Amino acid sequence: MIFQATALSSPPAHGLSDDSSPAARAPVLTPGRPVGEALRAMAGHLLREAHDILADERRDGATAVHDIRKELKRWRALLRLLAPFLDDSSERLRADARTLAGKLSAARDAQSALDAFHDAVDATLHLPPTLPPQSLVTIHSRLEDLRKSHQASLWDEETRQQLSDYVTAAAYQVSHWSLAGIGFGDLADRLATTYRRARRALPDNFESAQAEDLHELRRRVIEHRYQMELVEPAWPRLGRIWVDEAQRLRNRLGAFQDLHILTQMAAPHHPLAAWRSRLMPLIAYRQAEHAKAAARVAARLFAEPPKAFRRRLEALWAAQDGADAV
């Protein structure tokens, strides 16, 4: 059941009217200041950004789908992080966000297949060609037509309204969150839990891992990446490096998944079935490259045990707090 905004009475109560201008500065966690208060402000700011995306009629459909899916991922990562400190309604918020994101997945899948096709072709230009130029043009045209068709059918007024209703209702709930009791130690516990979950999802061998396993790892890495982004301002240099590494891993795993989607589109009775035998060598070659690169990044990112990761977070926070007090 998707949240509806009809129950919200006055504009000020929904949590979107204050500081909604583009110039509004994003709130951040700051050592020495209340953690819970900052987290609630960050949640409100995130939802205002989502609201602005939906309200921007000049934004083309493909960009809007990409941008709102990104905001939903950030939002869901934040909800999971804060789950122990919120009431049962937070689980409904996360489930509804997942449902809404799922509605946009078909439009994104067509774009992913198109990106994967370009990736596979560009990365294998040095190899003997398996597809003649005319086939490349035809495949690209077919994928582009699919993308436009899915985008037109999915990014419609009804979907935009459902998203807008959800964001309004979520902002109303955020305005009533009580997070005053949260300290950084509580937050570090939750960050370490996500880190542990991602670390456990690492395959023993990336090159022989199933696409489903790497997709699950990618989901965990995305969650970890967006949660770490929350604490990045507390130690900008190290935080930026960490988030960048997580993003590199996400990109490699995402490219692998895009190629898997392209593989599915080349299955029997699917749009690219006629070129399956010629596409598969390109896809397999490029997936192997992405898997190798992902393994290297993952080894760096998840090198330390979760307990050590948590201790480091708290030590950095305490050091920054002490430095600010001087």
Secondary structure, DSSP 8 states (H G I E B T S, - for coil): ----STT--SGGGGS-STT-STT-------TTS-HHHHHHHHHHHHHHHHHHHHH-TTS-HHHHHHHHHHHHHHHHHHHHHHGGGS-THHHHHHHHHHHHHHHTHHHHHHHHHHHHHHHHHHHTTTS--SS-HHHHHHHHHHHHHHHHHHHHHHSSHHHHHHHHHHHHHHHHHHTT---TT--HHHHHHHHHHHHHHHHHT--S-GGG--HHHHHHHHHHHHHHHHHHHHHGGGSHHHHHHHHHHHHHHHHHHHHHHHHHHHHHHTSTTSTTGGGHHHHHHHHHHHHHHHHHHHHHHHHHHT-S-HHHHHHHHHHHHHHHHHHHH-
